[in-house]
C-alpha cells in the first residue's frame, strides 16, 4: 500500500484482520444499544470529562477533550444530548468539522472507573437559549452547544486503563518531570519575542479569568 512510508506488511482488508484477530464474542456483538437508557443517563450524569471525535469533509480527524462538573452534558431525551461549548482558544476544530460532517464519536470517563462509555451519532451546532441556559455556570450560559442525535452507545472495556494505570497514583510521573507545556508552545509557534514565560503567563490568565 502506498502512502505509508516506512511501514511494511500493512493490513489492507478486514478479511486479513479477522484471520489474525478473530471474531468478537456474542456479548461484544450485542452490547450496543440505540438509545440512552437509565444506565446510560446515570453514567453521563456522573462523568466530568469526555473526548469528542470528529472529522472534516475530507476525513481529516480531530479528537478534543471537554470537561466540567459531573453532569455538565445535558441529556434531553433517550435520543438527544447537548455538550456545552465553553470558552477556548477559538480554533473551533470540532465545531467547524461538524458544520461539514455531522458524524461524531464520544467517550465519557468517570475518575477511578476503568470502563468508559461510548456514544456515536450525528451532531449539529445549536444556539437555543432555553437549552443552553440549563448549562450555565457562575451565571454564564454557553453561547453555543453541540447537539448530538444518539445512534449507538455502549460500554468500552477497562483494558486500556488497566494497562496504562491512569487512575493509579503510584504510576503517575514524579512532580517536575512532566513536559514543560509553555516551552513546547513557544517552540512550536516560533513567533518573534514570544517566550515560554509569556506563554505561561497567558495560559494562567486564561485559566484564571476566562474559564467560563
C-alpha positions as a Markdown table, in Angstrom:
| # | Residue | x | y | z |
|---|---|---|---|---|
| 1 | Unk | 0.0 | 0.0 | 0.0 |
| 2 | Unk | 1.4 | 3.4 | -1.0 |
| 3 | Unk | 1.5 | 6.5 | 1.2 |
| 4 | Unk | 2.7 | 4.9 | 4.5 |
| 5 | Unk | 6.4 | 5.4 | 4.1 |
| 6 | Unk | 8.5 | 3.1 | 6.3 |
| 7 | Unk | 5.6 | 0.8 | 7.3 |
| 8 | Unk | 5.7 | -2.6 | 5.8 |
| 9 | Unk | 3.3 | -5.5 | 5.7 |
| 10 | Unk | 0.3 | -3.3 | 6.1 |
| 11 | Unk | -3.2 | -4.9 | 6.6 |
| 12 | Unk | -5.4 | -3.9 | 3.7 |
| 13 | Unk | -8.7 | -5.8 | 4.3 |
| 14 | Unk | -11.0 | -6.9 | 7.1 |
| 15 | Unk | -10.5 | -10.5 | 6.0 |
| 16 | Unk | -6.8 | -10.2 | 6.7 |
| 17 | Unk | -7.6 | -8.6 | 10.1 |
| 18 | Unk | -10.1 | -11.3 | 11.1 |
| 19 | Unk | -7.7 | -14.1 | 10.2 |
| 20 | Unk | -5.3 | -12.6 | 12.7 |
| 21 | Unk | -7.6 | -11.4 | 15.4 |
| 22 | Unk | -10.7 | -13.5 | 15.1 |
| 23 | Unk | -14.4 | -12.5 | 15.7 |
| 24 | Unk | -15.9 | -10.6 | 18.7 |
| 25 | Unk | -17.8 | -12.6 | 21.3 |
| 26 | Unk | -21.6 | -12.7 | 21.4 |
| 27 | Unk | -21.5 | -10.3 | 24.3 |
| 28 | Unk | -19.5 | -7.7 | 22.4 |
| 29 | Unk | -21.6 | -8.2 | 19.3 |
| 30 | Unk | -24.8 | -7.5 | 21.2 |
| 31 | Unk | -23.7 | -4.8 | 23.7 |
| 32 | Unk | -24.5 | -1.7 | 21.6 |
| 33 | Unk | -27.9 | -0.1 | 22.1 |
| 34 | Unk | -29.5 | 2.7 | 20.1 |
| 35 | Unk | -30.8 | 5.0 | 22.8 |
| 36 | Unk | -29.9 | 6.3 | 26.2 |
| 37 | Unk | -31.4 | 4.1 | 28.9 |
| 38 | Unk | -31.2 | 4.6 | 32.6 |
| 39 | Unk | -27.7 | 3.1 | 32.9 |
| 40 | Unk | -26.5 | 5.5 | 30.1 |
| 41 | Unk | -28.0 | 8.5 | 31.7 |
| 42 | Unk | -26.5 | 7.6 | 35.1 |
| 43 | Unk | -23.0 | 7.2 | 33.6 |
| 44 | Unk | -23.3 | 10.6 | 31.7 |
| 45 | Unk | -24.6 | 12.3 | 34.9 |
| 46 | Unk | -21.5 | 11.2 | 36.8 |
| 47 | Unk | -19.0 | 12.0 | 34.1 |
| 48 | Unk | -16.9 | 15.2 | 34.4 |
| 49 | Unk | -14.9 | 14.5 | 31.2 |
| 50 | Unk | -15.3 | 13.3 | 27.7 |
| 51 | Unk | -13.4 | 13.2 | 24.4 |
| 52 | Unk | -15.1 | 14.3 | 21.1 |
| 53 | Unk | -14.0 | 12.7 | 17.8 |
| 54 | Unk | -14.9 | 14.5 | 14.6 |
| 55 | Unk | -13.7 | 14.6 | 11.0 |
| 56 | Unk | -13.9 | 17.2 | 8.2 |
| 57 | Unk | -15.3 | 16.7 | 4.8 |
| 58 | Unk | -12.1 | 15.1 | 3.6 |
| 59 | Unk | -11.8 | 12.7 | 6.5 |
| 60 | Unk | -9.1 | 14.6 | 8.4 |
| 61 | Unk | -9.8 | 13.7 | 12.0 |
| 62 | Unk | -9.7 | 15.5 | 15.3 |
| 63 | Unk | -10.1 | 14.4 | 19.0 |
| 64 | Unk | -10.9 | 17.1 | 21.5 |
| 65 | Unk | -11.4 | 17.0 | 25.3 |
| 66 | Unk | -14.3 | 18.6 | 27.1 |
| 67 | Unk | -14.7 | 18.8 | 30.9 |
| 68 | Unk | -16.7 | 20.4 | 33.7 |
| 69 | Unk | -18.6 | 19.4 | 36.8 |
| 70 | Unk | -20.2 | 15.9 | 36.7 |
| 71 | Unk | -23.4 | 16.1 | 34.7 |
| 72 | Unk | -22.3 | 19.0 | 32.5 |
| 73 | Unk | -23.6 | 17.2 | 29.4 |
| 74 | Unk | -27.4 | 17.8 | 29.2 |
| 75 | Unk | -29.5 | 14.8 | 28.3 |
| 76 | Unk | -32.7 | 15.9 | 26.6 |
| 77 | Unk | -34.3 | 12.6 | 26.0 |
| 78 | Unk | -33.4 | 9.0 | 25.1 |
| 79 | Unk | -32.0 | 10.1 | 21.7 |
| 80 | Unk | -30.6 | 13.5 | 22.2 |
| 81 | Unk | -27.9 | 15.2 | 24.3 |
| 82 | Unk | -26.1 | 18.6 | 24.3 |
| 83 | Unk | -22.5 | 19.4 | 25.1 |
| 84 | Unk | -21.9 | 23.0 | 26.2 |
| 85 | Unk | -19.2 | 24.8 | 24.3 |
| 86 | Unk | -17.2 | 26.7 | 26.9 |
| 87 | Unk | -14.6 | 29.5 | 26.0 |
| 88 | Unk | -11.5 | 28.1 | 24.4 |
| 89 | Unk | -8.7 | 29.1 | 22.0 |
| 90 | Unk | -11.2 | 29.8 | 19.2 |
| 91 | Unk | -9.7 | 27.3 | 16.8 |
| 92 | Unk | -13.1 | 25.6 | 16.9 |
| 93 | Unk | -11.8 | 22.4 | 15.3 |
| 94 | Unk | -14.8 | 20.2 | 16.5 |
| 95 | Unk | -17.3 | 22.9 | 15.6 |
| 96 | Unk | -16.1 | 23.5 | 12.1 |
| 97 | Unk | -15.8 | 19.8 | 11.4 |
| 98 | Unk | -19.4 | 19.2 | 12.5 |
| 99 | Unk | -20.6 | 22.0 | 10.1 |
| 100 | Unk | -19.3 | 20.0 | 7.1 |
| 101 | Unk | -19.5 | 16.4 | 8.5 |
| 102 | Unk | -22.1 | 15.6 | 11.3 |
| 103 | Unk | -20.7 | 12.2 | 12.3 |
| 104 | Unk | -19.4 | 12.3 | 15.9 |
| 105 | Unk | -18.0 | 9.9 | 18.4 |
| 106 | Unk | -17.9 | 10.5 | 22.2 |
| 107 | Unk | -16.0 | 8.7 | 25.0 |
| 108 | Unk | -17.2 | 9.5 | 28.5 |
| 109 | Unk | -15.0 | 9.0 | 31.5 |
| 110 | Unk | -15.5 | 8.8 | 35.3 |
| 111 | Unk | -12.5 | 9.1 | 37.6 |
| 112 | Unk | -11.4 | 5.8 | 39.1 |
| 113 | Unk | -13.8 | 3.8 | 36.9 |
| 114 | Unk | -11.8 | 2.0 | 34.2 |
| 115 | Unk | -14.7 | 1.2 | 31.9 |
| 116 | Unk | -15.7 | 4.1 | 29.6 |
| 117 | Unk | -19.0 | 4.8 | 27.9 |
| 118 | Unk | -19.1 | 5.5 | 24.1 |
| 119 | Unk | -21.7 | 7.3 | 22.1 |
| 120 | Unk | -21.8 | 7.6 | 18.3 |
| 121 | Unk | -24.2 | 9.6 | 16.3 |
| 122 | Unk | -24.8 | 12.8 | 14.3 |
| 123 | Unk | -24.1 | 16.3 | 15.6 |
| 124 | Unk | -25.2 | 19.9 | 15.0 |
| 125 | Unk | -24.3 | 23.3 | 16.4 |
| 126 | Unk | -27.1 | 24.9 | 18.4 |
| 127 | Unk | -27.7 | 28.3 | 20.0 |
| 128 | Unk | -31.0 | 27.5 | 21.6 |
| 129 | Unk | -31.0 | 29.9 | 24.6 |
| 130 | Unk | -33.6 | 27.8 | 26.5 |
| 131 | Unk | -31.5 | 24.7 | 26.4 |
| 132 | Unk | -28.1 | 26.4 | 26.9 |
| 133 | Unk | -29.4 | 28.3 | 29.9 |
| 134 | Unk | -29.7 | 25.0 | 31.7 |
| 135 | Unk | -25.9 | 24.6 | 31.4 |
| 136 | Unk | -25.0 | 27.9 | 32.9 |
| 137 | Unk | -22.1 | 28.1 | 35.3 |
| 138 | Unk | -21.5 | 31.1 | 37.6 |
| 139 | Unk | -24.4 | 32.8 | 35.8 |
| 140 | Unk | -22.8 | 32.4 | 32.4 |
| 141 | Unk | -24.6 | 30.3 | 29.8 |
| 142 | Unk | -22.6 | 28.9 | 26.9 |
| 143 | Unk | -23.3 | 30.7 | 23.6 |
| 144 | Unk | -23.1 | 27.5 | 21.6 |
| 145 | Unk | -23.7 | 23.8 | 22.2 |
| 146 | Unk | -23.1 | 20.6 | 20.3 |
| 147 | Unk | -26.3 | 18.8 | 19.9 |
| 148 | Unk | -26.0 | 15.1 | 19.4 |
| 149 | Unk | -28.6 | 12.6 | 18.0 |
| 150 | Unk | -27.6 | 9.3 | 19.5 |
| 151 | Unk | -27.4 | 6.4 | 17.1 |
| 152 | Unk | -25.3 | 3.9 | 19.1 |
| 153 | Unk | -23.9 | 3.6 | 22.6 |
| 154 | Unk | -22.1 | 1.0 | 24.6 |
| 155 | Unk | -19.6 | 0.3 | 27.4 |
| 156 | Unk | -16.0 | 0.0 | 26.5 |
| 157 | Unk | -13.9 | -2.4 | 28.5 |
| 158 | Unk | -11.2 | -1.4 | 31.1 |
| 159 | Unk | -8.1 | -2.9 | 29.4 |
| 160 | Unk | -6.7 | 0.4 | 28.2 |
| 161 | Unk | -6.9 | 1.9 | 31.7 |
| 162 | Unk | -5.6 | -1.2 | 33.4 |
| 163 | Unk | -2.6 | -1.3 | 31.1 |
| 164 | Unk | -1.9 | 2.4 | 31.5 |
| 165 | Unk | -2.5 | 2.6 | 35.2 |
| 166 | Unk | -4.1 | 6.0 | 34.6 |
| 167 | Unk | -6.1 | 6.1 | 37.8 |
| 168 | Unk | -3.3 | 4.6 | 40.0 |
| 169 | Unk | -1.4 | 7.4 | 41.7 |
| 170 | Unk | 1.6 | 5.1 | 42.2 |
| 171 | Unk | 2.0 | 5.0 | 38.4 |
| 172 | Unk | 1.9 | 8.8 | 38.0 |
| 173 | Unk | 5.1 | 10.7 | 37.0 |
| 174 | Unk | 7.1 | 12.4 | 39.7 |
| 175 | Unk | 6.5 | 16.1 | 40.2 |
| 176 | Unk | 8.6 | 18.2 | 38.0 |
| 177 | Unk | 9.2 | 15.5 | 35.4 |
| 178 | Unk | 6.3 | 16.2 | 33.1 |
| 179 | Unk | 6.7 | 18.2 | 29.8 |
| 180 | Unk | 7.1 | 21.9 | 30.0 |
| 181 | Unk | 4.0 | 22.8 | 28.1 |
| 182 | Unk | 4.7 | 26.6 | 27.9 |
| 183 | Unk | 8.1 | 25.9 | 26.4 |
| 184 | Unk | 6.6 | 23.4 | 23.9 |
| 185 | Unk | 4.1 | 26.1 | 22.8 |
| 186 | Unk | 6.8 | 28.8 | 22.5 |
| 187 | Unk | 9.0 | 26.5 | 20.4 |
| 188 | Unk | 6.1 | 25.3 | 18.2 |
| 189 | Unk | 4.7 | 28.8 | 17.4 |
| 190 | Unk | 8.1 | 30.3 | 16.6 |
| 191 | Unk | 6.9 | 33.9 | 16.9 |
| 192 | Unk | 9.5 | 36.6 | 17.4 |
| 193 | Unk | 9.7 | 37.7 | 21.0 |
| 194 | Unk | 7.3 | 35.1 | 22.3 |
| 195 | Unk | 9.0 | 33.4 | 25.3 |
| 196 | Unk | 8.0 | 30.4 | 27.4 |
| 197 | Unk | 7.5 | 32.8 | 30.3 |
| 198 | Unk | 5.0 | 34.9 | 28.3 |
| 199 | Unk | 3.2 | 31.8 | 27.2 |
| 200 | Unk | 2.9 | 30.5 | 30.8 |
| 201 | Unk | 1.6 | 33.9 | 32.0 |
| 202 | Unk | -1.0 | 33.9 | 29.1 |
| 203 | Unk | -2.1 | 30.4 | 29.9 |
| 204 | Unk | -2.5 | 31.2 | 33.6 |
| 205 | Unk | -4.5 | 34.3 | 32.9 |
| 206 | Unk | -6.8 | 32.3 | 30.6 |
| 207 | Unk | -7.3 | 29.5 | 33.2 |
| 208 | Unk | -7.9 | 32.1 | 35.9 |
| 209 | Unk | -10.1 | 34.7 | 34.2 |
| 210 | Unk | -11.7 | 33.0 | 31.1 |
| 211 | Unk | -12.7 | 29.5 | 32.2 |
| 212 | Unk | -16.4 | 30.3 | 31.6 |
